[in-house]
Amino acid sequence: MIRFLGNIEAKADTKGRIFIPAAFRKQLQAASEERLIMRKDVFQDCLTLYPESVWNEELSELRSRLNKWSSKHQLIFRQFVSDVEVVTPDNNGRILIPKRYLQICNIHGDIRFIGIDNKIEIWAKERTEQPFMPPEEFGKALEEIMNDQQPEDE
């Protein structure tokens, strides 16, 4: 099972090529993952890299929850899978981020890779310089989750 951990700075070149951090590359190689699936995150302005096996598991889970005879469910599925890129790192461990993704996520050179369990997120560095949640809010939300209480926003 792949578990990515870390918060690693990198730089994209003018063509949008980036080196996958060595720690992440080693895990991908150890798991025999040759291809990655890239898509814009559903909720945030960042990119998500899925090892192909993880993508297939998530896609199967989503499909199992959707009714193929529901037009709304079909639109959701289509939206989820329609704008993905299959990327294969080159011999140097680089991948190419399509220009449309660079624009959508406002990435202009300095980036940050964040290991998120079995996926990797790619952020514009400046978007990650502040905490994603204020510390007090984060502590309270984590306490609610760990105490098995429903958060107020849900």
Secondary structure, DSSP 8 states (H G I E B T S, - for coil): ---B--EEEEE--TT-EEE--HHHHHHHHHTT---EEEEE-SSSSSEEEEEHHHHHHHHHHHHHHS-TT-HHHHHHHHHHHHTEEEE---TTSEEE--HHHHHHTT--SEEEEEEEBTEEEEEEGGGGSS-SS-HHHHHHHHHHHHTT---TT-
